[in-house]
Amino acid sequence: MPKKPESYEEELEAIMFALAESVAEASDEEILEETRSQGEDPTEAVGRVRNVLLNAAKAYRQRRLREAD
């Protein structure tokens, strides 16, 4: 049985990890089918995801700059 999260941050981390695992295990066809079934264009969805990841990577790289202020 998984360990019970002790804080909100740990709970959120556990949810995000489980979500990432489910996506990593899904086939390309499953992901495309789910995207289309939600009425989204896969190409547009890819662009949004790419932007989120790029922004997160940029924020991570700049974290020390923000902390120094």
C-alpha positions in Angstrom: 0.0 0.0 0.0 1.4 3.5 -0.9 2.6 5.7 1.8 0.1 8.4 2.9 1.2 11.9 1.9 2.1 14.0 5.0 1.5 17.4 3.4 -0.3 19.2 0.6 2.9 19.4 -1.4 3.5 15.6 -1.1 -0.1 14.9 -2.1 0.2 17.1 -5.1 3.5 15.5 -6.0 2.0 12.0 -5.7 -0.9 13.0 -8.0 1.4 14.6 -10.6 3.6 11.5 -10.6 0.6 9.2 -11.1 -0.6 11.4 -13.9 2.8 11.3 -15.6 3.0 7.6 -15.2 -0.4 7.1 -16.8 0.5 9.3 -19.8 3.9 7.6 -20.2 2.2 4.2 -20.3 -0.4 5.2 -22.9 0.1 4.5 -26.5 0.2 7.4 -29.1 -3.1 6.2 -30.5 -4.7 6.3 -27.0 -3.5 9.8 -26.4 -4.7 11.0 -29.9 -8.1 9.3 -29.4 -8.6 10.9 -26.0 -7.5 14.3 -27.2 -9.9 14.2 -30.2 -12.8 12.8 -28.0 -12.5 15.9 -25.9 -13.0 18.0 -29.0 -9.4 19.2 -29.2 -7.0 19.4 -32.1 -3.9 17.3 -31.2 -1.6 19.8 -33.0 -2.9 22.7 -30.9 -2.8 20.6 -27.7 0.9 19.8 -28.4 1.7 23.5 -28.8 0.0 24.3 -25.5 1.9 21.5 -23.7 5.2 22.5 -25.2 4.7 26.1 -24.0 3.8 24.9 -20.5 7.0 22.8 -20.4 9.2 25.5 -21.8 7.8 28.1 -19.4 8.4 25.7 -16.5 11.9 25.0 -17.5 12.6 28.7 -17.9 11.1 29.4 -14.4 13.3 26.7 -12.9 16.4 28.1 -14.5 15.6 31.6 -13.2 14.6 30.6 -9.7 17.8 31.8 -8.2 17.4 35.2 -9.8 14.0 35.5 -8.3 15.3 34.4 -4.9 18.0 37.0 -5.0 15.6 39.9 -5.3 
